Amino acid sequence: MIIFRIKELVAEKERKELRKITLTEVSETTGVNRTTLSKMLNPAVRHSTTTSAIEALCKYFNCRVEDLMVYVPEGD
């Protein structure tokens, strides 16, 4: 299953910038719908998304795709 690491990336960005970052801010800055971000945070939802959303999030967090999401084999 694919796990999105948005929560971890937000926490890292907060530490670097010494400020609180909300999902609303991420949504408004990236153009990725707030509901979509919430679904990405919940692995049980198994949300699929577009490459443009992935690109926007990578740009916002200044990260690579493999920093944004990871593959975890089922049952692990």
C-alpha positions in Angstrom: 0.0 0.0 0.0 1.1 3.6 -0.6 1.5 5.8 2.5 1.6 9.5 2.1 4.0 11.2 4.5 2.2 14.6 4.6 2.0 14.7 8.4 5.7 14.1 8.7 6.6 16.7 6.0 4.3 19.3 7.6 6.0 18.7 11.0 9.5 19.0 9.4 8.5 22.3 7.6 7.1 23.6 10.9 10.4 23.0 12.6 12.4 24.6 9.8 10.2 27.6 9.5 9.4 27.9 13.3 5.7 28.3 12.7 2.4 26.3 12.7 1.3 25.0 9.3 -2.3 23.9 8.8 -3.7 21.6 6.1 -5.8 24.6 5.0 -2.6 26.5 4.3 -1.1 23.5 2.4 -4.3 23.3 0.4 -4.5 27.0 -0.5 -0.8 27.1 -1.4 -0.7 24.0 -3.5 -4.2 24.0 -5.0 -4.7 20.4 -3.7 -8.2 20.2 -2.2 -8.4 20.0 1.6 -10.5 16.9 1.5 -8.0 15.2 -0.8 -5.2 16.0 1.7 -7.3 14.6 4.6 -7.9 11.4 2.6 -4.1 11.1 1.8 -3.5 11.3 5.6 -5.6 8.2 6.2 -4.0 5.0 4.8 -7.3 3.1 5.3 -9.0 5.3 2.7 -6.5 4.2 0.0 -6.9 7.4 -1.9 -5.6 7.8 -5.4 -4.5 11.2 -6.6 -3.2 13.0 -9.7 0.4 13.6 -10.7 -0.3 17.3 -10.7 -1.2 17.1 -7.0 1.9 15.0 -6.2 4.0 17.6 -8.1 2.4 20.5 -6.2 3.0 18.9 -2.9 6.6 18.1 -3.8 7.1 21.7 -4.8 5.5 23.0 -1.6 7.6 20.7 0.7 10.7 20.9 -1.5 11.0 17.2 -1.6 11.2 14.2 -3.9 8.3 11.9 -4.7 9.8 9.2 -2.6 9.9 11.7 0.4 6.2 12.3 -0.1 5.0 8.7 -0.3 6.3 5.3 0.4 5.3 1.8 -0.5 4.6 -0.6 2.4 3.8 -4.2 1.4 0.5 -5.5 2.7 0.6 -7.2 6.0 3.7 -5.3 7.3 
